Amino acid sequence: MAGGLFALLDDIAALAKLAAASIDDVSAAAGRASAKAAGVVVDDTAVTPQYVQGVAAERELPIIKKIAVGSIRNKLLLILPVALLLSELLPSLLKIILMCGGAYLCYEGAEKIWEKFGPGHHGDEALEKVAAGTPAETEKNLISGAIRTDLILSAEIMVISLDEVAGESFWSRAAIMVVVAVFITAVVYGVVALIVKMDDVGLSLAQRSSALAQRVGRGLVHAMPRVLEIIGAVGTAAMLWVGGHIVLVGSHDLGWHPPYDAVHHLEEAVHDATGALGSVLGWLTNTGCSAVLGLAIGAVLVLVMHLVPRRGAH
């Protein structure tokens, strides 16, 4: 009797160790997959705060919460089932979809540069249209618009992450992607909430009696616009780099090798020529080439998108 009990306990301990190892494997793979999608995550974080600009302070967090709920629905109920099905039945199609998504990231990055330095501010016009109507309608339109934008960015995040764990079994991929979806959504909208409320924190500190608190508060209020600009710039650069790299690697995987080989050989040459800094400088070389390629692809797409409406108008 005692022997059977000890054997049962040994079996339970073995199963617990196996479960713990599986959880560790899923967590590690989810971490790798999330890191691969970091460029889109930064852009998602940079884009969302614009949807609560001009909104009453007490409505900022409720709106962000509703957008976050919509984002997790996008990832788990819409994107994940389709992506998993394609990865199981048509993995080559998923690669093509990933490349199309990479090209879209290049377009978005180049479009942001065009809006910054070229004529027009399309993002501001879009927000002005959304803001028309009663406060309740405005809030509903803001949330709907943010969730639609999130659908595109979330699709990119999920497909990029899924491509990173393509070698895992179906159920492992499913578990990893659920962890990625929840983790990235929590990080993105947690940071967004922190950014959005930082002005209020600064104002609160500025009204205190302590001179130090007042200086810190005023500093926060003055710094936040600049912080948002920096986040936006990093997000744009990340989109060009990630998008260019996706197209570069995807074209190589689909059989067109010259662009990838040229970048890879340049990376190796820099690595071999720079000694102790070789790994860092080699990576920067690859990243820089990917960003340049992303900018070139994006510039072509922006040019086409701006020319087609003009031709249609004639």
LUMLOVO-950790 format. One record per residue (C-alpha): x, y, z; residue in one letter. Coordinates in nm, 3 decimals, padded with zeros to 5 digits. Layout:
REM LUMLOVO-950790
X, Y, Z, a;
...
END
This chain:
REM LUMLOVO-950790
00.000, 00.000, 00.000, m;
00.275, 00.240, 00.103, a;
00.478, 00.144, -00.205, g;
00.184, 00.220, -00.433, g;
00.136, 00.557, -00.263, l;
00.504, 00.645, -00.308, f;
00.488, 00.540, -00.674, a;
00.181, 00.761, -00.723, l;
00.359, 01.054, -00.559, l;
00.662, 00.994, -00.784, d;
00.435, 00.997, -01.090, d;
00.270, 01.320, -00.974, i;
00.611, 01.478, -00.913, a;
00.727, 01.371, -01.259, a;
00.413, 01.517, -01.420, l;
00.458, 01.840, -01.222, a;
00.818, 01.867, -01.344, k;
00.704, 01.802, -01.703, l;
00.432, 02.067, -01.671, a;
00.678, 02.316, -01.523, a;
00.926, 02.246, -01.803, a;
00.648, 02.293, -02.061, s;
00.547, 02.623, -01.902, i;
00.911, 02.734, -01.905, d;
00.942, 02.636, -02.272, d;
00.623, 02.824, -02.361, v;
00.736, 03.130, -02.163, s;
01.081, 03.129, -02.326, a;
00.934, 03.088, -02.676, a;
00.677, 03.361, -02.605, a;
00.960, 03.591, -02.497, g;
01.151, 03.528, -02.821, r;
00.839, 03.576, -03.031, a;
00.747, 03.899, -02.848, s;
01.099, 04.038, -02.897, a;
01.076, 03.966, -03.271, k;
00.763, 04.183, -03.291, a;
00.914, 04.465, -03.083, a;
00.915, 04.711, -03.373, g;
00.539, 04.688, -03.421, v;
00.483, 04.695, -03.045, v;
00.668, 05.026, -03.019, v;
00.456, 05.168, -03.300, d;
00.136, 05.040, -03.138, d;
00.240, 05.214, -02.816, t;
00.321, 05.534, -03.005, a;
-00.004, 05.543, -03.205, v;
-00.262, 05.478, -02.931, t;
-00.215, 05.793, -02.712, p;
-00.341, 06.013, -02.997, q;
-00.689, 05.866, -02.952, y;
-00.732, 06.024, -02.609, v;
-00.591, 06.366, -02.696, q;
-00.844, 06.632, -02.596, g;
-01.057, 06.382, -02.401, v;
-01.167, 06.467, -02.045, a;
-00.911, 06.338, -01.795, a;
-01.161, 06.114, -01.615, e;
-01.246, 05.936, -01.944, r;
-00.888, 05.863, -02.053, e;
-00.837, 05.537, -01.861, l;
-01.188, 05.397, -01.936, p;
-01.129, 05.461, -02.308, i;
-00.787, 05.294, -02.296, i;
-00.942, 04.997, -02.112, k;
-01.207, 04.957, -02.384, k;
-00.942, 04.976, -02.657, i;
-00.732, 04.716, -02.473, a;
-01.033, 04.480, -02.449, v;
-01.094, 04.529, -02.821, g;
-00.725, 04.458, -02.887, s;
-00.726, 04.128, -02.698, i;
-01.044, 04.028, -02.885, r;
-00.872, 04.111, -03.214, n;
-00.574, 03.894, -03.125, k;
-00.747, 03.592, -02.969, l;
-01.081, 03.570, -03.151, l;
-01.001, 03.702, -03.501, l;
-00.631, 03.682, -03.579, i;
-00.507, 03.380, -03.384, l;
-00.750, 03.117, -03.523, p;
-00.689, 03.227, -03.884, v;
-00.311, 03.247, -03.838, a;
-00.291, 02.905, -03.670, l;
-00.507, 02.747, -03.941, l;
-00.290, 02.892, -04.216, l;
00.031, 02.789, -04.038, s;
-00.102, 02.431, -04.024, e;
-00.254, 02.401, -04.372, l;
-00.081, 02.663, -04.590, l;
00.246, 02.771, -04.423, p;
00.383, 02.913, -04.751, s;
00.078, 03.141, -04.775, l;
00.149, 03.263, -04.423, l;
00.499, 03.362, -04.537, k;
00.351, 03.563, -04.825, i;
00.102, 03.727, -04.588, i;
00.393, 03.808, -04.357, l;
00.580, 03.974, -04.645, m;
00.270, 04.173, -04.739, c;
00.250, 04.283, -04.378, g;
00.617, 04.378, -04.389, g;
00.554, 04.588, -04.700, a;
00.263, 04.753, -04.518, y;
00.493, 04.839, -04.228, l;
00.736, 04.995, -04.477, c;
00.449, 05.197, -04.623, y;
00.334, 05.312, -04.278, e;
00.687, 05.417, -04.181, g;
00.742, 05.607, -04.505, a;
00.395, 05.764, -04.479, e;
00.477, 05.895, -04.131, k;
00.795, 06.054, -04.269, i;
00.594, 06.203, -04.557, w;
00.339, 06.349, -04.316, e;
00.619, 06.489, -04.100, k;
00.822, 06.655, -04.374, f;
00.587, 06.663, -04.673, g;
00.261, 06.853, -04.730, p;
-00.049, 06.758, -04.531, g;
-00.123, 06.609, -04.189, h;
-00.361, 06.325, -04.259, h;
-00.363, 06.186, -03.908, g;
-00.487, 06.517, -03.762, d;
-00.765, 06.538, -04.022, e;
-00.877, 06.185, -03.939, a;
-00.902, 06.270, -03.570, l;
-01.098, 06.587, -03.646, e;
-01.354, 06.383, -03.842, k;
-01.385, 06.133, -03.561, v;
-01.438, 06.416, -03.309, a;
-01.750, 06.543, -03.487, a;
-02.073, 06.473, -03.296, g;
-02.186, 06.443, -02.933, t;
-01.931, 06.347, -02.662, p;
-02.076, 05.993, -02.642, a;
-02.060, 05.953, -03.020, e;
-01.709, 06.096, -03.027, t;
-01.592, 05.849, -02.763, e;
-01.755, 05.558, -02.945, k;
-01.595, 05.666, -03.275, n;
-01.255, 05.709, -03.110, l;
-01.268, 05.360, -02.962, i;
-01.388, 05.205, -03.289, s;
-01.114, 05.379, -03.486, g;
-00.847, 05.275, -03.236, a;
-00.962, 04.911, -03.245, i;
-00.959, 04.910, -03.626, r;
-00.603, 05.045, -03.627, t;
-00.509, 04.794, -03.360, d;
-00.644, 04.510, -03.577, l;
-00.379, 04.584, -03.841, i;
-00.096, 04.625, -03.592, l;
-00.207, 04.322, -03.389, s;
-00.218, 04.110, -03.705, a;
00.143, 04.207, -03.774, e;
00.247, 04.132, -03.416, i;
00.079, 03.792, -03.417, m;
00.203, 03.682, -03.760, v;
00.560, 03.795, -03.689, i;
00.551, 03.615, -03.354, s;
00.399, 03.302, -03.507, l;
00.671, 03.291, -03.773, d;
00.931, 03.288, -03.494, e;
00.784, 02.968, -03.343, v;
00.683, 02.797, -03.669, a;
00.884, 02.486, -03.578, g;
00.678, 02.411, -03.267, e;
00.382, 02.171, -03.257, s;
00.030, 02.306, -03.322, f;
-00.077, 02.315, -02.958, w;
00.256, 02.461, -02.848, s;
00.215, 02.738, -03.106, r;
-00.139, 02.800, -02.982, a;
-00.026, 02.824, -02.617, a;
00.271, 03.045, -02.705, i;
00.058, 03.281, -02.911, m;
-00.202, 03.317, -02.634, v;
00.078, 03.416, -02.395, v;
00.218, 03.659, -02.654, v;
-00.126, 03.815, -02.713, a;
-00.196, 03.870, -02.343, v;
00.157, 03.983, -02.259, f;
00.193, 04.233, -02.544, i;
-00.156, 04.376, -02.492, t;
-00.085, 04.426, -02.120, a;
00.251, 04.590, -02.192, v;
00.127, 04.817, -02.471, v;
-00.183, 04.948, -02.296, y;
-00.015, 04.960, -01.956, g;
00.254, 05.187, -02.101, v;
-00.009, 05.389, -02.290, v;
-00.206, 05.444, -01.968, a;
00.114, 05.553, -01.792, l;
00.201, 05.796, -02.072, i;
-00.149, 05.941, -02.089, v;
-00.173, 06.001, -01.713, k;
00.180, 06.140, -01.679, m;
00.052, 06.492, -01.745, d;
-00.194, 06.459, -01.457, d;
00.082, 06.331, -01.230, v;
00.295, 06.629, -01.329, g;
00.014, 06.875, -01.264, l;
-00.054, 06.717, -00.925, s;
00.313, 06.744, -00.827, l;
00.333, 07.103, -00.954, a;
00.053, 07.205, -00.714, q;
00.227, 07.072, -00.404, r;
00.404, 07.293, -00.152, s;
00.745, 07.128, -00.198, s;
00.973, 07.318, -00.435, a;
01.129, 06.990, -00.550, l;
00.787, 06.836, -00.625, a;
00.689, 07.148, -00.819, q;
01.006, 07.133, -01.030, r;
00.955, 06.763, -01.102, v;
00.588, 06.820, -01.187, g;
00.661, 07.107, -01.426, r;
00.940, 06.900, -01.579, g;
00.701, 06.611, -01.645, l;
00.439, 06.837, -01.803, v;
00.695, 07.000, -02.030, h;
00.872, 06.672, -02.114, a;
00.572, 06.461, -02.217, m;
00.519, 06.615, -02.564, p;
00.887, 06.554, -02.637, r;
00.864, 06.198, -02.500, v;
00.571, 06.127, -02.733, l;
00.768, 06.265, -03.027, e;
01.063, 06.039, -02.943, i;
00.838, 05.735, -02.908, i;
00.683, 05.818, -03.243, g;
01.024, 05.854, -03.410, a;
01.146, 05.525, -03.262, v;
00.825, 05.358, -03.376, g;
00.872, 05.488, -03.731, t;
01.234, 05.369, -03.745, a;
01.131, 05.033, -03.601, a;
00.859, 04.988, -03.864, m;
01.105, 05.055, -04.147, l;
01.364, 04.818, -03.997, w;
01.119, 04.536, -03.915, v;
00.929, 04.573, -04.243, g;
01.246, 04.580, -04.451, g;
01.389, 04.279, -04.265, h;
01.068, 04.079, -04.313, i;
01.074, 04.142, -04.688, v;
01.447, 04.069, -04.705, l;
01.425, 03.734, -04.524, v;
01.094, 03.640, -04.688, g;
01.228, 03.694, -05.040, s;
01.526, 03.474, -04.949, h;
01.299, 03.199, -04.814, d;
01.085, 03.213, -05.129, l;
01.389, 03.169, -05.357, g;
01.515, 03.520, -05.446, w;
01.854, 03.526, -05.274, h;
02.066, 03.824, -05.403, p;
01.937, 04.100, -05.166, p;
01.965, 03.882, -04.856, y;
02.305, 03.746, -04.958, d;
02.440, 04.098, -05.021, a;
02.330, 04.220, -04.677, v;
02.453, 03.900, -04.509, h;
02.798, 03.928, -04.671, h;
02.825, 04.296, -04.574, l;
02.728, 04.208, -04.216, e;
02.996, 03.937, -04.205, e;
03.258, 04.173, -04.352, a;
03.184, 04.437, -04.085, v;
03.183, 04.169, -03.814, h;
03.524, 04.033, -03.920, d;
03.681, 04.377, -03.960, a;
03.582, 04.532, -03.626, t;
03.715, 04.289, -03.366, g;
03.546, 04.301, -03.024, a;
03.268, 04.527, -03.155, l;
03.203, 04.297, -03.449, g;
02.877, 04.146, -03.320, s;
02.721, 04.483, -03.238, v;
02.839, 04.659, -03.553, l;
02.745, 04.361, -03.768, g;
02.393, 04.367, -03.624, w;
02.373, 04.744, -03.677, l;
02.482, 04.694, -04.038, t;
02.207, 04.440, -04.098, n;
01.954, 04.663, -03.921, t;
02.062, 04.970, -04.119, g;
02.039, 04.786, -04.450, c;
01.695, 04.653, -04.357, s;
01.579, 05.005, -04.265, a;
01.711, 05.149, -04.594, v;
01.535, 04.873, -04.787, l;
01.219, 04.938, -04.584, g;
01.235, 05.309, -04.661, l;
01.284, 05.240, -05.033, a;
00.988, 04.999, -05.046, i;
00.776, 05.236, -04.840, g;
00.865, 05.537, -05.056, a;
00.755, 05.353, -05.370, v;
00.427, 05.251, -05.208, l;
00.362, 05.603, -05.078, v;
00.431, 05.744, -05.424, l;
00.188, 05.498, -05.582, v;
-00.080, 05.564, -05.320, m;
-00.050, 05.942, -05.370, h;
-00.047, 05.922, -05.750, l;
-00.341, 05.682, -05.793, v;
-00.602, 05.914, -05.632, p;
-00.481, 06.205, -05.847, r;
-00.515, 06.002, -06.167, r;
-00.860, 05.887, -06.058, g;
-00.966, 06.249, -06.010, a;
-00.895, 06.341, -06.374, h;
END
